[in-house]
Protein backbone atom coordinates (compact mmCIF):
# COMPACT_ATOMS: atom_id res chain seq x y z
CA UNK A 1 0.00 0.00 0.00
CA UNK A 2 1.38 3.40 -0.95
CA UNK A 3 0.53 6.46 1.10
CA UNK A 4 0.31 9.50 -1.18
CA UNK A 5 0.07 13.04 0.11
CA UNK A 6 -0.58 13.02 3.85
CA UNK A 7 -2.82 15.80 5.16
CA UNK A 8 -3.02 17.06 8.71
CA UNK A 9 -5.58 15.26 10.83
CA UNK A 10 -5.39 11.88 9.07
CA UNK A 11 -4.67 8.80 11.21
CA UNK A 12 -4.72 5.04 10.56
CA UNK A 13 -6.58 2.66 12.84
CA UNK A 14 -7.50 -1.03 13.09
CA UNK A 15 -11.09 -1.82 12.18
CA UNK A 16 -12.12 -5.45 11.91
CA UNK A 17 -9.44 -7.25 9.92
CA UNK A 18 -8.26 -4.12 8.11
CA UNK A 19 -6.34 -0.90 8.67
CA UNK A 20 -8.51 2.05 7.65
CA UNK A 21 -8.03 5.81 7.39
CA UNK A 22 -9.60 7.90 10.14
CA UNK A 23 -9.38 11.54 11.21
CA UNK A 24 -7.82 13.07 14.32
CA UNK A 25 -10.04 15.79 15.81
CA UNK A 26 -8.23 19.12 15.96
CA UNK A 27 -11.13 21.03 17.55
CA UNK A 28 -14.32 20.54 19.54
CA UNK A 29 -15.07 18.45 22.62
CA UNK A 30 -13.30 15.42 21.15
CA UNK A 31 -10.00 17.17 20.40
CA UNK A 32 -7.18 14.63 20.04
CA UNK A 33 -9.46 11.62 19.48
CA UNK A 34 -9.47 9.58 16.28
CA UNK A 35 -12.93 9.52 14.71
CA UNK A 36 -14.44 8.11 11.50
CA UNK A 37 -15.10 11.54 9.98
CA UNK A 38 -14.27 15.17 10.75
CA UNK A 39 -18.00 15.84 11.26
CA UNK A 40 -18.01 13.38 14.19
CA UNK A 41 -15.72 15.73 16.16
CA UNK A 42 -18.64 18.10 16.78
CA UNK A 43 -21.37 15.48 17.33
CA UNK A 44 -23.56 15.97 20.40
CA UNK A 45 -22.32 14.46 23.66
CA UNK A 46 -24.02 11.18 24.66
CA UNK A 47 -24.36 11.26 28.45
CA UNK A 48 -25.78 7.73 28.80
CA UNK A 49 -23.02 6.17 26.70
CA UNK A 50 -20.40 8.05 28.72
CA UNK A 51 -21.82 6.71 32.01
CA UNK A 52 -21.94 3.15 30.65
CA UNK A 53 -18.33 3.37 29.51
CA UNK A 54 -17.27 4.79 32.86
CA UNK A 55 -18.85 1.82 34.70
CA UNK A 56 -17.41 -0.72 32.26
CA UNK A 57 -13.90 0.71 32.55
CA UNK A 58 -14.14 0.65 36.34
CA UNK A 59 -14.87 -3.09 36.25
CA UNK A 60 -12.89 -4.29 33.23
CA UNK A 61 -10.24 -1.59 32.89
CA UNK A 62 -7.13 -3.56 33.91
CA UNK A 63 -7.91 -6.65 31.84
CA UNK A 64 -8.83 -4.60 28.76
CA UNK A 65 -5.62 -2.57 29.08
CA UNK A 66 -3.53 -5.74 29.36
CA UNK A 67 -5.20 -7.36 26.33
CA UNK A 68 -4.93 -4.21 24.18
CA UNK A 69 -1.23 -3.83 25.02
CA UNK A 70 -0.64 -7.43 23.97
CA UNK A 71 -2.67 -6.98 20.77
CA UNK A 72 -0.85 -3.77 19.81
CA UNK A 73 2.49 -5.53 20.23
CA UNK A 74 1.62 -8.78 18.40
CA UNK A 75 -1.16 -8.18 15.84
CA UNK A 76 0.03 -7.58 12.25
CA UNK A 77 -2.69 -4.96 11.68
CA UNK A 78 -1.74 -3.07 14.82
CA UNK A 79 1.90 -3.04 13.77
CA UNK A 80 0.92 -1.86 10.28
CA UNK A 81 -1.22 0.99 11.66
CA UNK A 82 1.63 2.00 13.97
CA UNK A 83 4.03 2.12 11.02
CA UNK A 84 1.64 4.21 8.90
CA UNK A 85 1.09 6.72 11.73
CA UNK A 86 4.82 6.95 12.40
CA UNK A 87 5.42 7.72 8.73
CA UNK A 88 2.74 10.44 8.95
CA UNK A 89 4.29 12.18 11.95
CA UNK A 90 7.82 12.06 10.48
CA UNK A 91 6.90 14.57 7.73
Secondary structure as the mmCIF struct_conf table of DSSP 4:
data_model
#
loop_
_struct_conf.conf_type_id
_struct_conf.id
_struct_conf.beg_label_comp_id
_struct_conf.beg_label_asym_id
_struct_conf.beg_label_seq_id
_struct_conf.end_label_comp_id
_struct_conf.end_label_asym_id
_struct_conf.end_label_seq_id
BEND BEND1 UNK A 5 UNK A 5
HELX_LH_PP_P HELX_LH_PP_P1 UNK A 6 UNK A 7
TURN_TY1_P TURN_TY1_P1 UNK A 8 UNK A 9
STRN STRN1 UNK A 10 UNK A 15
TURN_TY1_P TURN_TY1_P2 UNK A 16 UNK A 17
STRN STRN2 UNK A 18 UNK A 24
BEND BEND2 UNK A 27 UNK A 28
TURN_TY1_P TURN_TY1_P3 UNK A 29 UNK A 32
STRN STRN3 UNK A 34 UNK A 35
BEND BEND3 UNK A 36 UNK A 37
HELX_RH_3T_P HELX_RH_3T_P1 UNK A 38 UNK A 42
HELX_LH_PP_P HELX_LH_PP_P2 UNK A 43 UNK A 45
HELX_RH_AL_P HELX_RH_AL_P1 UNK A 47 UNK A 74
HELX_RH_AL_P HELX_RH_AL_P2 UNK A 76 UNK A 90
#
